[in-house]
Amino acid sequence: MTDHSPHVTPVPLGHIQVSHLKGQAFEVTVRGHGAVTDQPVEAGGDDRGPTPVEALVMSLASCVAYYAGRFLERHQLDRERLRVMADFTMADDRPARNAA
């Protein structure tokens, strides 16, 4: 069996390493965890992962979910149904970025 997961290089705490993989794809490593960012096929990538802008929105939404969950936990409230939705719009011009 061939391992198709990105190569994960240990990086010291407090550091993030980003390495070019192929084409528009990059491997992001933090604390031994790896993720891949890429561009959609129509933007010249292979769609191997979220775009960097999508990863940014994912990070913000997961941060909100974490702290909302901690609040609920602290107040002995159920967090089983906790969901965070995040919408964003890309700017029409370059560089590629969130329009808001």
Secondary structure, DSSP 8 states (H G I E B T S, - for coil): ----S-------TT--EEEEEETTEEEEEETTEEEEE---GGGTS---S--HHHHHHHHHHHHHHHHHHHHHHHTT---TT--------B-SSSS--B--
